[in-house]
Amino acid sequence: MSTLKDTLTTDMRTALKARDELTTSTLRMALAAIGNAEVAGKAKRDLSDDEVLAVLTREAKKRREAAVAFADAGRSEQAAKETAEGEVLERYLPKQLGDEELAGLVADALSAGGFTGKAQMGPAMKAAQAAVAGRAEGGRVAAEVRRQLGL
């Protein structure tokens, strides 16, 4: 059974042989981040595919934020590099939900849990995040939960 980490390693080797510097360096960085996550804590362990996806999502978000920061600072060349790295990582992430799909999943999760008010924001977010399953950023999910709870 092939894991996501194995896929990344194979793709990095392929990119290395093809002399694709952007893909090689991006996947090398992603594998390093996965390795760091594996040794975080008291003992080294192998990450599940869901945990690897979480690391890749975090790295892709870092690239998007860095691209915006570089663009705002007038460093368009560095912003383009960060954007390109983010696009390489996006290949390995699940397709992001559209606004309508996200609203529907959040509405279903809120009604299934009976969440109605501000005091239930935490449990409502947990239920919504489980329903979305990494197919939308946490900030988008939180905004939708707040909107539907009337906050």
Secondary structure, DSSP 8 states (H G I E B T S, - for coil): ---HHHHHHHHHHHHHHTT-HHHHHHHHHHHHHHHHHHHSSSS-----HHHHHHHHHHHHHHHHHHHHHHHHTT-HHHHHHHHHHHHHHHTTS-----HHHHHHHHHHHHHHHT--SGGGHHHHHHHHHHHHTTSS-HHHHHHHHHHHHT-
